[in-house]
Amino acid sequence: MKNNRVYNYELASKGDRLFAAIIQGILLFILLIILYKLIGIPISTIFSSDTDLIDVLISILQGIILGAVFYPFFTGNLGHKIFGLKVISAETGKDYKKADEGAIRECLKNILGYLIIPNIWILWDSKNQNLYDKLTKTYVVKRYD
């Protein structure tokens, strides 16, 4: 990578972002299993159903809730916090920590996750941005505080 710094922060590597997403996904999956158990829905339905409109709506709602809850506290999602990353504005370099900003970013991430190109966009992007990073004008950087 030619320039791996923005606003005096080091950009998060593709690997850091991948592992943060995997860990967050695992934690959310465990939470989903617990929720299904509490409600009494068989866990097998998680694996046996096709994606339909209700799944998309749940993804949207999940993104909005998680973004609104985590961004004000962690300046990113749970995976970012665990891996020492945060989200900043690509325009100003300021922390991206408002609830509405986080809700929109996480919602876009979940919606675009149903498509292939947004998930692999980061592979050829010089600033390690995914498509939803471009749309929300954000960078994921290493946290120094």
Phi and psi in radians as a Rosetta constraint file:
Dihedral C 1 N 2 CA 2 C 2 CIRCULARHARMONIC -1.174 0.35
Dihedral N 2 CA 2 C 2 N 3 CIRCULARHARMONIC -0.946 0.35
Dihedral C 2 N 3 CA 3 C 3 CIRCULARHARMONIC -2.269 0.35
Dihedral N 3 CA 3 C 3 N 4 CIRCULARHARMONIC 1.857 0.35
Dihedral C 3 N 4 CA 4 C 4 CIRCULARHARMONIC -1.791 0.35
Dihedral N 4 CA 4 C 4 N 5 CIRCULARHARMONIC 0.432 0.35
Dihedral C 4 N 5 CA 5 C 5 CIRCULARHARMONIC -2.231 0.35
Dihedral N 5 CA 5 C 5 N 6 CIRCULARHARMONIC 2.448 0.35
Dihedral C 5 N 6 CA 6 C 6 CIRCULARHARMONIC -2.447 0.35
Dihedral N 6 CA 6 C 6 N 7 CIRCULARHARMONIC 2.338 0.35
Dihedral C 6 N 7 CA 7 C 7 CIRCULARHARMONIC 0.841 0.35
Dihedral N 7 CA 7 C 7 N 8 CIRCULARHARMONIC 0.772 0.35
Dihedral C 7 N 8 CA 8 C 8 CIRCULARHARMONIC 1.083 0.35
Dihedral N 8 CA 8 C 8 N 9 CIRCULARHARMONIC 0.343 0.35
Dihedral C 8 N 9 CA 9 C 9 CIRCULARHARMONIC -1.986 0.35
Dihedral N 9 CA 9 C 9 N 10 CIRCULARHARMONIC 2.610 0.35
Dihedral C 9 N 10 CA 10 C 10 CIRCULARHARMONIC -1.507 0.35
Dihedral N 10 CA 10 C 10 N 11 CIRCULARHARMONIC 2.274 0.35
Dihedral C 10 N 11 CA 11 C 11 CIRCULARHARMONIC -1.098 0.35
Dihedral N 11 CA 11 C 11 N 12 CIRCULARHARMONIC 2.493 0.35
Dihedral C 11 N 12 CA 12 C 12 CIRCULARHARMONIC -1.161 0.35
Dihedral N 12 CA 12 C 12 N 13 CIRCULARHARMONIC 2.437 0.35
Dihedral C 12 N 13 CA 13 C 13 CIRCULARHARMONIC -1.284 0.35
Dihedral N 13 CA 13 C 13 N 14 CIRCULARHARMONIC 2.851 0.35
Dihedral C 13 N 14 CA 14 C 14 CIRCULARHARMONIC -1.037 0.35
Dihedral N 14 CA 14 C 14 N 15 CIRCULARHARMONIC -0.703 0.35
Dihedral C 14 N 15 CA 15 C 15 CIRCULARHARMONIC -1.118 0.35
Dihedral N 15 CA 15 C 15 N 16 CIRCULARHARMONIC -0.784 0.35
Dihedral C 15 N 16 CA 16 C 16 CIRCULARHARMONIC -1.032 0.35
Dihedral N 16 CA 16 C 16 N 17 CIRCULARHARMONIC -0.754 0.35
Dihedral C 16 N 17 CA 17 C 17 CIRCULARHARMONIC -1.174 0.35
Dihedral N 17 CA 17 C 17 N 18 CIRCULARHARMONIC -0.683 0.35
Dihedral C 17 N 18 CA 18 C 18 CIRCULARHARMONIC -1.114 0.35
Dihedral N 18 CA 18 C 18 N 19 CIRCULARHARMONIC -0.865 0.35
Dihedral C 18 N 19 CA 19 C 19 CIRCULARHARMONIC -1.148 0.35
Dihedral N 19 CA 19 C 19 N 20 CIRCULARHARMONIC -0.640 0.35
Dihedral C 19 N 20 CA 20 C 20 CIRCULARHARMONIC -1.083 0.35
Dihedral N 20 CA 20 C 20 N 21 CIRCULARHARMONIC -0.717 0.35
Dihedral C 20 N 21 CA 21 C 21 CIRCULARHARMONIC -1.179 0.35
Dihedral N 21 CA 21 C 21 N 22 CIRCULARHARMONIC -0.691 0.35
Dihedral C 21 N 22 CA 22 C 22 CIRCULARHARMONIC -1.131 0.35
Dihedral N 22 CA 22 C 22 N 23 CIRCULARHARMONIC -0.833 0.35
Dihedral C 22 N 23 CA 23 C 23 CIRCULARHARMONIC -1.086 0.35
Dihedral N 23 CA 23 C 23 N 24 CIRCULARHARMONIC -0.755 0.35
Dihedral C 23 N 24 CA 24 C 24 CIRCULARHARMONIC -1.097 0.35
Dihedral N 24 CA 24 C 24 N 25 CIRCULARHARMONIC -0.732 0.35
Dihedral C 24 N 25 CA 25 C 25 CIRCULARHARMONIC -1.058 0.35
Dihedral N 25 CA 25 C 25 N 26 CIRCULARHARMONIC -0.743 0.35
Dihedral C 25 N 26 CA 26 C 26 CIRCULARHARMONIC -1.109 0.35
Dihedral N 26 CA 26 C 26 N 27 CIRCULARHARMONIC -0.798 0.35
Dihedral C 26 N 27 CA 27 C 27 CIRCULARHARMONIC -1.095 0.35
Dihedral N 27 CA 27 C 27 N 28 CIRCULARHARMONIC -0.730 0.35
Dihedral C 27 N 28 CA 28 C 28 CIRCULARHARMONIC -1.193 0.35
Dihedral N 28 CA 28 C 28 N 29 CIRCULARHARMONIC -0.592 0.35
Dihedral C 28 N 29 CA 29 C 29 CIRCULARHARMONIC -1.147 0.35
Dihedral N 29 CA 29 C 29 N 30 CIRCULARHARMONIC -0.737 0.35
Dihedral C 29 N 30 CA 30 C 30 CIRCULARHARMONIC -1.079 0.35
Dihedral N 30 CA 30 C 30 N 31 CIRCULARHARMONIC -0.753 0.35
Dihedral C 30 N 31 CA 31 C 31 CIRCULARHARMONIC -1.057 0.35
Dihedral N 31 CA 31 C 31 N 32 CIRCULARHARMONIC -0.717 0.35
Dihedral C 31 N 32 CA 32 C 32 CIRCULARHARMONIC -1.105 0.35
Dihedral N 32 CA 32 C 32 N 33 CIRCULARHARMONIC -0.737 0.35
Dihedral C 32 N 33 CA 33 C 33 CIRCULARHARMONIC -1.080 0.35
Dihedral N 33 CA 33 C 33 N 34 CIRCULARHARMONIC -0.770 0.35
Dihedral C 33 N 34 CA 34 C 34 CIRCULARHARMONIC -1.078 0.35
Dihedral N 34 CA 34 C 34 N 35 CIRCULARHARMONIC -0.772 0.35
Dihedral C 34 N 35 CA 35 C 35 CIRCULARHARMONIC -1.073 0.35
Dihedral N 35 CA 35 C 35 N 36 CIRCULARHARMONIC -0.777 0.35
Dihedral C 35 N 36 CA 36 C 36 CIRCULARHARMONIC -1.053 0.35
Dihedral N 36 CA 36 C 36 N 37 CIRCULARHARMONIC -0.735 0.35
Dihedral C 36 N 37 CA 37 C 37 CIRCULARHARMONIC -1.080 0.35
Dihedral N 37 CA 37 C 37 N 38 CIRCULARHARMONIC -0.779 0.35
Dihedral C 37 N 38 CA 38 C 38 CIRCULARHARMONIC -1.121 0.35
Dihedral N 38 CA 38 C 38 N 39 CIRCULARHARMONIC -0.681 0.35
Dihedral C 38 N 39 CA 39 C 39 CIRCULARHARMONIC -1.374 0.35
Dihedral N 39 CA 39 C 39 N 40 CIRCULARHARMONIC -0.431 0.35
Dihedral C 39 N 40 CA 40 C 40 CIRCULARHARMONIC 1.652 0.35
Dihedral N 40 CA 40 C 40 N 41 CIRCULARHARMONIC 0.304 0.35
Dihedral C 40 N 41 CA 41 C 41 CIRCULARHARMONIC -1.507 0.35
Dihedral N 41 CA 41 C 41 N 42 CIRCULARHARMONIC 2.316 0.35
Dihedral C 41 N 42 CA 42 C 42 CIRCULARHARMONIC -1.076 0.35
Dihedral N 42 CA 42 C 42 N 43 CIRCULARHARMONIC 2.339 0.35
Dihedral C 42 N 43 CA 43 C 43 CIRCULARHARMONIC -1.088 0.35
Dihedral N 43 CA 43 C 43 N 44 CIRCULARHARMONIC -0.477 0.35
Dihedral C 43 N 44 CA 44 C 44 CIRCULARHARMONIC -1.038 0.35
Dihedral N 44 CA 44 C 44 N 45 CIRCULARHARMONIC -0.397 0.35
Dihedral C 44 N 45 CA 45 C 45 CIRCULARHARMONIC -1.194 0.35
Dihedral N 45 CA 45 C 45 N 46 CIRCULARHARMONIC -0.393 0.35
Dihedral C 45 N 46 CA 46 C 46 CIRCULARHARMONIC -1.103 0.35
Dihedral N 46 CA 46 C 46 N 47 CIRCULARHARMONIC -0.683 0.35
Dihedral C 46 N 47 CA 47 C 47 CIRCULARHARMONIC -1.629 0.35
Dihedral N 47 CA 47 C 47 N 48 CIRCULARHARMONIC -0.284 0.35
Dihedral C 47 N 48 CA 48 C 48 CIRCULARHARMONIC -1.793 0.35
Dihedral N 48 CA 48 C 48 N 49 CIRCULARHARMONIC -0.049 0.35
Dihedral C 48 N 49 CA 49 C 49 CIRCULARHARMONIC -1.806 0.35
Dihedral N 49 CA 49 C 49 N 50 CIRCULARHARMONIC 2.627 0.35
Dihedral C 49 N 50 CA 50 C 50 CIRCULARHARMONIC -1.453 0.35
Dihedral N 50 CA 50 C 50 N 51 CIRCULARHARMONIC 2.826 0.35
Dihedral C 50 N 51 CA 51 C 51 CIRCULARHARMONIC -1.265 0.35
Dihedral N 51 CA 51 C 51 N 52 CIRCULARHARMONIC 2.251 0.35
Dihedral C 51 N 52 CA 52 C 52 CIRCULARHARMONIC -2.373 0.35
Dihedral N 52 CA 52 C 52 N 53 CIRCULARHARMONIC -3.038 0.35
Dihedral C 52 N 53 CA 53 C 53 CIRCULARHARMONIC -1.030 0.35
Dihedral N 53 CA 53 C 53 N 54 CIRCULARHARMONIC -0.667 0.35
Dihedral C 53 N 54 CA 54 C 54 CIRCULARHARMONIC -1.113 0.35
Dihedral N 54 CA 54 C 54 N 55 CIRCULARHARMONIC -0.622 0.35
Dihedral C 54 N 55 CA 55 C 55 CIRCULARHARMONIC -1.131 0.35
Dihedral N 55 CA 55 C 55 N 56 CIRCULARHARMONIC -0.717 0.35
Dihedral C 55 N 56 CA 56 C 56 CIRCULARHARMONIC -1.127 0.35
Dihedral N 56 CA 56 C 56 N 57 CIRCULARHARMONIC -0.771 0.35
Dihedral C 56 N 57 CA 57 C 57 CIRCULARHARMONIC -1.118 0.35
Dihedral N 57 CA 57 C 57 N 58 CIRCULARHARMONIC -0.680 0.35
Dihedral C 57 N 58 CA 58 C 58 CIRCULARHARMONIC -1.142 0.35
Dihedral N 58 CA 58 C 58 N 59 CIRCULARHARMONIC -0.685 0.35
Dihedral C 58 N 59 CA 59 C 59 CIRCULARHARMONIC -1.095 0.35
Dihedral N 59 CA 59 C 59 N 60 CIRCULARHARMONIC -0.719 0.35
Dihedral C 59 N 60 CA 60 C 60 CIRCULARHARMONIC -1.097 0.35
Dihedral N 60 CA 60 C 60 N 61 CIRCULARHARMONIC -0.857 0.35
Dihedral C 60 N 61 CA 61 C 61 CIRCULARHARMONIC -1.086 0.35
Dihedral N 61 CA 61 C 61 N 62 CIRCULARHARMONIC -0.740 0.35
Dihedral C 61 N 62 CA 62 C 62 CIRCULARHARMONIC -1.054 0.35
Dihedral N 62 CA 62 C 62 N 63 CIRCULARHARMONIC -0.801 0.35
Dihedral C 62 N 63 CA 63 C 63 CIRCULARHARMONIC -1.068 0.35
Dihedral N 63 CA 63 C 63 N 64 CIRCULARHARMONIC -0.756 0.35
Dihedral C 63 N 64 CA 64 C 64 CIRCULARHARMONIC -1.096 0.35
Dihedral N 64 CA 64 C 64 N 65 CIRCULARHARMONIC -0.836 0.35
Dihedral C 64 N 65 CA 65 C 65 CIRCULARHARMONIC -1.137 0.35
Dihedral N 65 CA 65 C 65 N 66 CIRCULARHARMONIC -0.888 0.35
Dihedral C 65 N 66 CA 66 C 66 CIRCULARHARMONIC -1.122 0.35
Dihedral N 66 CA 66 C 66 N 67 CIRCULARHARMONIC -0.719 0.35
Dihedral C 66 N 67 CA 67 C 67 CIRCULARHARMONIC -1.111 0.35
Dihedral N 67 CA 67 C 67 N 68 CIRCULARHARMONIC -0.749 0.35
Dihedral C 67 N 68 CA 68 C 68 CIRCULARHARMONIC -1.178 0.35
Dihedral N 68 CA 68 C 68 N 69 CIRCULARHARMONIC -0.569 0.35
Dihedral C 68 N 69 CA 69 C 69 CIRCULARHARMONIC -1.423 0.35
Dihedral N 69 CA 69 C 69 N 70 CIRCULARHARMONIC -0.842 0.35
Dihedral C 69 N 70 CA 70 C 70 CIRCULARHARMONIC -1.429 0.35
Dihedral N 70 CA 70 C 70 N 71 CIRCULARHARMONIC -0.636 0.35
Dihedral C 70 N 71 CA 71 C 71 CIRCULARHARMONIC -1.074 0.35
Dihedral N 71 CA 71 C 71 N 72 CIRCULARHARMONIC -0.738 0.35
Dihedral C 71 N 72 CA 72 C 72 CIRCULARHARMONIC -1.092 0.35
Dihedral N 72 CA 72 C 72 N 73 CIRCULARHARMONIC -0.505 0.35
Dihedral C 72 N 73 CA 73 C 73 CIRCULARHARMONIC -1.616 0.35
Dihedral N 73 CA 73 C 73 N 74 CIRCULARHARMONIC -0.696 0.35
Dihedral C 73 N 74 CA 74 C 74 CIRCULARHARMONIC -1.915 0.35
Dihedral N 74 CA 74 C 74 N 75 CIRCULARHARMONIC -0.092 0.35
Dihedral C 74 N 75 CA 75 C 75 CIRCULARHARMONIC 0.931 0.35
Dihedral N 75 CA 75 C 75 N 76 CIRCULARHARMONIC 0.745 0.35
Dihedral C 75 N 76 CA 76 C 76 CIRCULARHARMONIC 2.781 0.35
Dihedral N 76 CA 76 C 76 N 77 CIRCULARHARMONIC -2.912 0.35
Dihedral C 76 N 77 CA 77 C 77 CIRCULARHARMONIC -1.639 0.35
Dihedral N 77 CA 77 C 77 N 78 CIRCULARHARMONIC -3.098 0.35
Dihedral C 77 N 78 CA 78 C 78 CIRCULARHARMONIC -1.088 0.35
Dihedral N 78 CA 78 C 78 N 79 CIRCULARHARMONIC -0.709 0.35
Dihedral C 78 N 79 CA 79 C 79 CIRCULARHARMONIC -1.081 0.35
Dihedral N 79 CA 79 C 79 N 80 CIRCULARHARMONIC -0.692 0.35
Dihedral C 79 N 80 CA 80 C 80 CIRCULARHARMONIC -1.070 0.35
Dihedral N 80 CA 80 C 80 N 81 CIRCULARHARMONIC -0.788 0.35
Dihedral C 80 N 81 CA 81 C 81 CIRCULARHARMONIC -1.057 0.35
Dihedral N 81 CA 81 C 81 N 82 CIRCULARHARMONIC -0.803 0.35
Dihedral C 81 N 82 CA 82 C 82 CIRCULARHARMONIC -1.093 0.35
Dihedral N 82 CA 82 C 82 N 83 CIRCULARHARMONIC -0.639 0.35
Dihedral C 82 N 83 CA 83 C 83 CIRCULARHARMONIC -1.686 0.35
Dihedral N 83 CA 83 C 83 N 84 CIRCULARHARMONIC 0.181 0.35
Dihedral C 83 N 84 CA 84 C 84 CIRCULARHARMONIC 1.202 0.35
Dihedral N 84 CA 84 C 84 N 85 CIRCULARHARMONIC 0.667 0.35
Dihedral C 84 N 85 CA 85 C 85 CIRCULARHARMONIC -2.030 0.35
Dihedral N 85 CA 85 C 85 N 86 CIRCULARHARMONIC 2.862 0.35
Dihedral C 85 N 86 CA 86 C 86 CIRCULARHARMONIC -2.646 0.35
Dihedral N 86 CA 86 C 86 N 87 CIRCULARHARMONIC 2.915 0.35
Dihedral C 86 N 87 CA 87 C 87 CIRCULARHARMONIC -1.881 0.35
Dihedral N 87 CA 87 C 87 N 88 CIRCULARHARMONIC 2.330 0.35
Dihedral C 87 N 88 CA 88 C 88 CIRCULARHARMONIC -2.210 0.35
Dihedral N 88 CA 88 C 88 N 89 CIRCULARHARMONIC 2.801 0.35
Dihedral C 88 N 89 CA 89 C 89 CIRCULARHARMONIC -1.267 0.35
Dihedral N 89 CA 89 C 89 N 90 CIRCULARHARMONIC 2.330 0.35
Dihedral C 89 N 90 CA 90 C 90 CIRCULARHARMONIC -1.281 0.35
Dihedral N 90 CA 90 C 90 N 91 CIRCULARHARMONIC -0.346 0.35
Dihedral C 90 N 91 CA 91 C 91 CIRCULARHARMONIC -1.503 0.35
Dihedral N 91 CA 91 C 91 N 92 CIRCULARHARMONIC -0.638 0.35
Dihedral C 91 N 92 CA 92 C 92 CIRCULARHARMONIC -2.083 0.35
Dihedral N 92 CA 92 C 92 N 93 CIRCULARHARMONIC -0.349 0.35
Dihedral C 92 N 93 CA 93 C 93 CIRCULARHARMONIC 1.432 0.35
Dihedral N 93 CA 93 C 93 N 94 CIRCULARHARMONIC 0.029 0.35
Dihedral C 93 N 94 CA 94 C 94 CIRCULARHARMONIC -1.421 0.35
Dihedral N 94 CA 94 C 94 N 95 CIRCULARHARMONIC 2.698 0.35
Dihedral C 94 N 95 CA 95 C 95 CIRCULARHARMONIC -0.990 0.35
Dihedral N 95 CA 95 C 95 N 96 CIRCULARHARMONIC 2.430 0.35
Dihedral C 95 N 96 CA 96 C 96 CIRCULARHARMONIC -1.698 0.35
Dihedral N 96 CA 96 C 96 N 97 CIRCULARHARMONIC 1.418 0.35
Dihedral C 96 N 97 CA 97 C 97 CIRCULARHARMONIC -2.221 0.35
Dihedral N 97 CA 97 C 97 N 98 CIRCULARHARMONIC 0.268 0.35
Dihedral C 97 N 98 CA 98 C 98 CIRCULARHARMONIC -1.464 0.35
Dihedral N 98 CA 98 C 98 N 99 CIRCULARHARMONIC 2.527 0.35
Dihedral C 98 N 99 CA 99 C 99 CIRCULARHARMONIC -1.022 0.35
Dihedral N 99 CA 99 C 99 N 100 CIRCULARHARMONIC -0.753 0.35
Dihedral C 99 N 100 CA 100 C 100 CIRCULARHARMONIC -1.191 0.35
Dihedral N 100 CA 100 C 100 N 101 CIRCULARHARMONIC -0.641 0.35
Dihedral C 100 N 101 CA 101 C 101 CIRCULARHARMONIC -1.129 0.35
Dihedral N 101 CA 101 C 101 N 102 CIRCULARHARMONIC -0.794 0.35
Dihedral C 101 N 102 CA 102 C 102 CIRCULARHARMONIC -1.109 0.35
Dihedral N 102 CA 102 C 102 N 103 CIRCULARHARMONIC -0.698 0.35
Dihedral C 102 N 103 CA 103 C 103 CIRCULARHARMONIC -1.094 0.35
Dihedral N 103 CA 103 C 103 N 104 CIRCULARHARMONIC -0.767 0.35
Dihedral C 103 N 104 CA 104 C 104 CIRCULARHARMONIC -1.156 0.35
Dihedral N 104 CA 104 C 104 N 105 CIRCULARHARMONIC -0.782 0.35
Dihedral C 104 N 105 CA 105 C 105 CIRCULARHARMONIC -1.107 0.35
Dihedral N 105 CA 105 C 105 N 106 CIRCULARHARMONIC -0.830 0.35
Dihedral C 105 N 106 CA 106 C 106 CIRCULARHARMONIC -1.198 0.35
Dihedral N 106 CA 106 C 106 N 107 CIRCULARHARMONIC -0.613 0.35
Dihedral C 106 N 107 CA 107 C 107 CIRCULARHARMONIC -1.108 0.35
Dihedral N 107 CA 107 C 107 N 108 CIRCULARHARMONIC -0.819 0.35
Dihedral C 107 N 108 CA 108 C 108 CIRCULARHARMONIC -1.059 0.35
Dihedral N 108 CA 108 C 108 N 109 CIRCULARHARMONIC -0.715 0.35
Dihedral C 108 N 109 CA 109 C 109 CIRCULARHARMONIC -1.060 0.35
Dihedral N 109 CA 109 C 109 N 110 CIRCULARHARMONIC -0.771 0.35
Dihedral C 109 N 110 CA 110 C 110 CIRCULARHARMONIC -1.198 0.35
Dihedral N 110 CA 110 C 110 N 111 CIRCULARHARMONIC -0.717 0.35
Dihedral C 110 N 111 CA 111 C 111 CIRCULARHARMONIC -1.157 0.35
Dihedral N 111 CA 111 C 111 N 112 CIRCULARHARMONIC -0.842 0.35
Dihedral C 111 N 112 CA 112 C 112 CIRCULARHARMONIC -1.209 0.35
Dihedral N 112 CA 112 C 112 N 113 CIRCULARHARMONIC -0.310 0.35
Dihedral C 112 N 113 CA 113 C 113 CIRCULARHARMONIC -1.110 0.35
Dihedral N 113 CA 113 C 113 N 114 CIRCULARHARMONIC -0.317 0.35
Dihedral C 113 N 114 CA 114 C 114 CIRCULARHARMONIC -1.358 0.35
Dihedral N 114 CA 114 C 114 N 115 CIRCULARHARMONIC -0.205 0.35
Dihedral C 114 N 115 CA 115 C 115 CIRCULARHARMONIC -1.838 0.35
Dihedral N 115 CA 115 C 115 N 116 CIRCULARHARMONIC 2.806 0.35
Dihedral C 115 N 116 CA 116 C 116 CIRCULARHARMONIC -1.499 0.35
Dihedral N 116 CA 116 C 116 N 117 CIRCULARHARMONIC -0.837 0.35
Dihedral C 116 N 117 CA 117 C 117 CIRCULARHARMONIC -0.964 0.35
Dihedral N 117 CA 117 C 117 N 118 CIRCULARHARMONIC -0.814 0.35
Dihedral C 117 N 118 CA 118 C 118 CIRCULARHARMONIC -1.041 0.35
Dihedral N 118 CA 118 C 118 N 119 CIRCULARHARMONIC -0.524 0.35
Dihedral C 118 N 119 CA 119 C 119 CIRCULARHARMONIC -1.295 0.35
Dihedral N 119 CA 119 C 119 N 120 CIRCULARHARMONIC -0.474 0.35
Dihedral C 119 N 120 CA 120 C 120 CIRCULARHARMONIC -1.866 0.35
Dihedral N 120 CA 120 C 120 N 121 CIRCULARHARMONIC -0.003 0.35
Dihedral C 120 N 121 CA 121 C 121 CIRCULARHARMONIC -0.914 0.35
Dihedral N 121 CA 121 C 121 N 122 CIRCULARHARMONIC -0.708 0.35
Dihedral C 121 N 122 CA 122 C 122 CIRCULARHARMONIC -1.035 0.35
Dihedral N 122 CA 122 C 122 N 123 CIRCULARHARMONIC -0.433 0.35
Dihedral C 122 N 123 CA 123 C 123 CIRCULARHARMONIC -1.086 0.35
Dihedral N 123 CA 123 C 123 N 124 CIRCULARHARMONIC -0.542 0.35
Dihedral C 123 N 124 CA 124 C 124 CIRCULARHARMONIC -2.000 0.35
Dihedral N 124 CA 124 C 124 N 125 CIRCULARHARMONIC 0.110 0.35
Dihedral C 124 N 125 CA 125 C 125 CIRCULARHARMONIC -1.512 0.35
Dihedral N 125 CA 125 C 125 N 126 CIRCULARHARMONIC 2.270 0.35
Dihedral C 125 N 126 CA 126 C 126 CIRCULARHARMONIC -1.211 0.35
Dihedral N 126 CA 126 C 126 N 127 CIRCULARHARMONIC -0.364 0.35
Dihedral C 126 N 127 CA 127 C 127 CIRCULARHARMONIC -1.846 0.35
Dihedral N 127 CA 127 C 127 N 128 CIRCULARHARMONIC 0.254 0.35
Dihedral C 127 N 128 CA 128 C 128 CIRCULARHARMONIC 0.953 0.35
Dihedral N 128 CA 128 C 128 N 129 CIRCULARHARMONIC 0.643 0.35
Dihedral C 128 N 129 CA 129 C 129 CIRCULARHARMONIC -1.671 0.35
Dihedral N 129 CA 129 C 129 N 130 CIRCULARHARMONIC 2.495 0.35
Dihedral C 129 N 130 CA 130 C 130 CIRCULARHARMONIC -1.607 0.35
Dihedral N 130 CA 130 C 130 N 131 CIRCULARHARMONIC 3.016 0.35
Dihedral C 130 N 131 CA 131 C 131 CIRCULARHARMONIC -1.064 0.35
Dihedral N 131 CA 131 C 131 N 132 CIRCULARHARMONIC -0.684 0.35
Dihedral C 131 N 132 CA 132 C 132 CIRCULARHARMONIC -1.190 0.35
Dihedral N 132 CA 132 C 132 N 133 CIRCULARHARMONIC -0.461 0.35
Dihedral C 132 N 133 CA 133 C 133 CIRCULARHARMONIC -1.155 0.35
Dihedral N 133 CA 133 C 133 N 134 CIRCULARHARMONIC -0.729 0.35
Dihedral C 133 N 134 CA 134 C 134 CIRCULARHARMONIC -1.091 0.35
Dihedral N 134 CA 134 C 134 N 135 CIRCULARHARMONIC -0.789 0.35
Dihedral C 134 N 135 CA 135 C 135 CIRCULARHARMONIC -1.145 0.35
Dihedral N 135 CA 135 C 135 N 136 CIRCULARHARMONIC -0.646 0.35
Dihedral C 135 N 136 CA 136 C 136 CIRCULARHARMONIC -1.642 0.35
Dihedral N 136 CA 136 C 136 N 137 CIRCULARHARMONIC 0.001 0.35
Dihedral C 136 N 137 CA 137 C 137 CIRCULARHARMONIC 0.981 0.35
Dihedral N 137 CA 137 C 137 N 138 CIRCULARHARMONIC 1.045 0.35
Dihedral C 137 N 138 CA 138 C 138 CIRCULARHARMONIC -2.294 0.35
Dihedral N 138 CA 138 C 138 N 139 CIRCULARHARMONIC 2.788 0.35
Dihedral C 138 N 139 CA 139 C 139 CIRCULARHARMONIC -2.163 0.35
Dihedral N 139 CA 139 C 139 N 140 CIRCULARHARMONIC 2.639 0.35
Dihedral C 139 N 140 CA 140 C 140 CIRCULARHARMONIC -1.850 0.35
Dihedral N 140 CA 140 C 140 N 141 CIRCULARHARMONIC 2.165 0.35
Dihedral C 140 N 141 CA 141 C 141 CIRCULARHARMONIC -2.230 0.35
Dihedral N 141 CA 141 C 141 N 142 CIRCULARHARMONIC 2.925 0.35
Dihedral C 141 N 142 CA 142 C 142 CIRCULARHARMONIC -1.355 0.35
Dihedral N 142 CA 142 C 142 N 143 CIRCULARHARMONIC 2.407 0.35
Dihedral C 142 N 143 CA 143 C 143 CIRCULARHARMONIC -1.433 0.35
Dihedral N 143 CA 143 C 143 N 144 CIRCULARHARMONIC 2.354 0.35
Dihedral C 143 N 144 CA 144 C 144 CIRCULARHARMONIC -2.019 0.35
Dihedral N 144 CA 144 C 144 N 145 CIRCULARHARMONIC 0.027 0.35
